[in-house]
Amino acid sequence: MIKHMKVLSRQYPRYGYRRIRVFMGRDGYGMSVGRAYRLWQAAGLQVPRKRPRKRVAAGRPRPQTPTGPNQVWSYDFVFDRCANDQQLKCLTVTDEFTKEGLAIDVAGRIRSGRVIEVLARLVSERGAPAFLRSDNGPEFVSKKLLSWIGAQGIGTALIEPGKPWQNGVAESFNGKFRDECLSLEWFRSRAEAKIIIETWRRHFNEVRPHSSLGYLTPKEFAALQANPAARDATGRAAAVFGPTRPGPLPQSPRRRQGQQTEGAVSS
């Protein structure tokens, strides 16, 4: 079991013992949280520490808090660079209730027109949300975008300047996106970045267990909301011992190259 735990820890270096325990359960190694912690300690595993950030006191009300799926979407930008020095500007869109990453659009430049294209595609696929939450960036307060939002009957929930906690779901998603994808991958080009980032988004929605959702994936949680009758028959046990076993996240060329180098050194 420790050997299998080490394999999962190498595959998901930013996951702790609680989340690794869920993957162990999916692979037939069911155990309690306490036992998972003891095995984690015995294996000498740990998650590399991130630099601490100043946190805002909890308990402050969030405007337009969702009570169901597709009520509030939040969107924001994340920036990075490729090895060839191409800029990556990523538009992230999330459902605040189900925590699903609805889209990550990757380009060098994203103006309000492209933001409208991404939102229009999502609205055609999922229907329009009641509110769109964002900061006061120029792309989000342009007349063109606000006119389109109004024409769709969608309300705006612009956060107050200097209060990113009001867009907490987007901030959380973006933090995981950077910590578990952008900081671990090495993109040789923008085209490669689009493929790897979309793979990570699907993994986030369909494979990665979320503690705030009872260690269900966002896709599983959204399915429960669509089928209330099954809600009482599932829960954390379904996340650990569910019938399906999602596949692993494919390794990028950077990770494969690193593993090959380690093998060459050890030999």
Secondary structure, 3 states (H helix, E strand, C coil): CHHHHHHHHHHCCCCCHHHHHHHHHHCCCCCCHHHHHHHHHHCCCCCCCCCCCCCCCCCCCCCCCCCCCCCEEEEEEEEEECCCCCEEEEEEEEECCCCCEEEEEEECCCCHHHHHHHHHHHHHHHCCCCEEEECCCCCCCCHHHHHHHHHCCCEEEECCCCCHHHHHHHHHHHHHHHHHHHCCCCCCCHHHHHHHHHHHHHHHHHCCCEHHHCCECHHHHHHHHHCHHHCCCCCHHHHHHCCCCCCCCCCCHHHHHHHHHHHHHHC
